[in-house]
Amino acid sequence: MKWPAIGYVRADSLDDLWRIQAEHGAAAQVLAGGQTLLATLAFRLSDPKLLVDITRIAALRGVELQGGVLRIGALTRHAELARDGLVAAHAPLLAEAAPLIAHPAIRNRGTIGGSLAYADPAAELPACVVALGATIVTASAAGGRRIPAAAFFTGLLETALEPGEIIAAVEVPVATQATRSAIREVARRSGDYAMAGLAASLEMDGARVGAARLVFFGVGAGPVLAARAGAALQGRVLDGAAVAAAQASLAQDLDPPADMHGPPEMKRHLARVLVQRVLAGFQPETEAAA
Ligand SMILES: Cc1cc2nc3c(=O)[nH]c(=O)nc-3n(C[C@H](O)[C@H](O)[C@H](O)COP(=O)(O)OP(=O)(O)OC[C@H]3O[C@@H](n4cnc5c(N)ncnc54)[C@H](O)[C@@H]3O)c2cc1C
């Protein structure tokens, strides 16, 4: 389908954006990479009168280490996440996740801010930021807020963003020597949205798990933190029994709806498989081979 007739304007700074928003109100919608928004326009799933291009706003760009936190500007593209040295060193889960998103052309334009704001339940990055205990930093004409990622995703394609508020950056606590992270997903074809996926971040205490955040995507209305499965791993050596305990806990953590990929029981099965695949990567070689 063709796009509807629509206005376009470019904001060169945050002040410019606030001025445009004040003038056009709810009729204006921010445009970042356009990889989701332009498709929703074509399918008449959204109806803004004016697209406000934010891709030239310098305050939304860049990846910086600030003490114990990696600040990733909202305009950081998926392809940049995959190749940035700071991301690889300090938030390797995001570097591992980025190549799983769609195809190179989409990764070259799509941004982390756009992905988090759209909050697709099958998207990789929302699950990753929850697994990493990240903070979403917002900006608006009224000032900014800092929202824990776990509180940011509020429902199907819904977030805690208020009208006129945008994502400015994501702050990720830097990985330590004790951090282990991984992402796995099951998709029909490479580049498709996942049928189910799991992003995990563990803090090890020697050979034992100190804390574990297992966050699923594609199995609910948004990223699903499997709190009981994480608790089942706490204090344990990552052996087969620990994996089985985490898998058993999923029955309480997950209540997946049926979707175009299949019924809830298929999703539950995929979730168990994903736990095994993710945790196998953290086990000593002898355990993983057993
Ligand atoms: C064929 C195809 C396959 C895809 N496959 C995947 C996949 O496997 N996994 C995956 O995760 N994604 C996938 N995507 C989506 C892709 O990751 C998008 O890039 C991403 O969802 C949106 O980012 P964007 O920068 O393009 O945002 P846009 O399309 O520009 O905007 C999306 C929405 O976010 C809002 N927005 C954008 N930036 C901000 C901001 N800073 N603050 C507040 N609101 C903002 C916009 O107003 C709009 O509502 C796919 C897209 C396509 C077209």
The ligand as an ORCA input file, in Angstrom:
! r2SCAN-3c Opt
* xyz 0 1
  C      11.053     -6.534      7.529
  C      11.382     -6.112      8.932
  C      11.873     -7.051      9.814
  C      12.172     -6.683     11.124
  N      12.660     -7.645     11.967
  C      12.959     -7.302     13.229
  C      13.460     -8.265     14.144
  O      13.692     -9.421     13.818
  N      13.714     -7.854     15.415
  C      13.501     -6.556     15.826
  O      13.740     -6.249     16.986
  N      13.042     -5.630     14.981
  C      12.771     -5.968     13.695
  N      12.303     -5.011     12.844
  C      12.081     -3.625     13.356
  C      13.384     -2.824     13.364
  O      14.210     -3.290     14.400
  C      13.127     -1.330     13.584
  O      14.311     -0.678     13.236
  C      12.765     -0.871     14.979
  O      11.699     -1.578     15.507
  C      12.323      0.585     14.966
  O      13.437      1.420     14.924
  P      13.450      2.669     13.971
  O      14.612      3.484     14.380
  O      13.372      2.242     12.570
  O      12.111      3.452     14.438
  P      10.977      4.178     13.591
  O      10.380      3.231     12.611
  O      11.468      5.470     13.074
  O       9.946      4.469     14.775
  C       9.254      3.399     15.403
  C       8.370      3.985     16.502
  O       9.179      4.477     17.565
  C       8.986      5.893     17.735
  N      10.332      6.406     18.036
  C      11.454      6.290     17.294
  N      12.508      6.773     17.964
  C      12.039      7.223     19.151
  C      12.651      7.831     20.305
  N      13.972      8.077     20.371
  N      11.869      8.146     21.351
  C      10.526      7.904     21.329
  N       9.887      7.335     20.265
  C      10.656      6.994     19.201
  C       8.374      6.395     16.443
  O       7.572      7.549     16.641
  C       7.531      5.178     16.053
  O       6.332      5.152     16.799
  C      12.008     -5.342     11.540
  C      11.527     -4.369     10.629
  C      11.222     -4.754      9.339
  C      10.730     -3.708      8.378
*
